């Protein structure tokens, strides 16, 4: 026995759910296009990294001299442009006292972590929302399709199933592509942040621990 008035709530909920189908499909199309654009950006970034191939950090540390000319020697290394810019911003403030340079080094490292997190969160968002929208696009048309089946309308059910399968494939594809991009970029950026911290420590004059724990890039630019 239905509760009086519940049929109106059910109809309202049905209308709301069905009205979400078009925005869901639009969102899936946008995310799928964005996923392929990020995949192209990953390929371009890979080619740039190959052109900017530098000496491994361990060899660089062994080749660096000791003493007050260390910052100049670091700047003379074969470094990627972004890393060189960070070190240039640090070495350009050599007149500051040690506490201020320590704060500057930590701030520069935090800015690079935040930059990496902002880049990664774009594909991380697609990884999470893509399958969710795909599932919504699967369930929304199946309700009317099953209702049509009860009335003997096979064509309506077939159309609903086609929409359901298409949205599922689009959501999973967008999430899978974005996951691949995030996985590769996260590894690259962890290596980059390790290099930034090690070279900033060298320029600051502190001891370098070659076996330091790798930095983990997470949402918000913070590391555990």
PyMOL commands that set and color helices and strands:
alter all, ss='L'
color gray80, all
select helices_A, chain A and resi 6-51+57-63+70-75+81-91+98-150+154-204+219-221
alter helices_A, ss='H'
color red, helices_A
deselect
rebuild
show_as cartoon
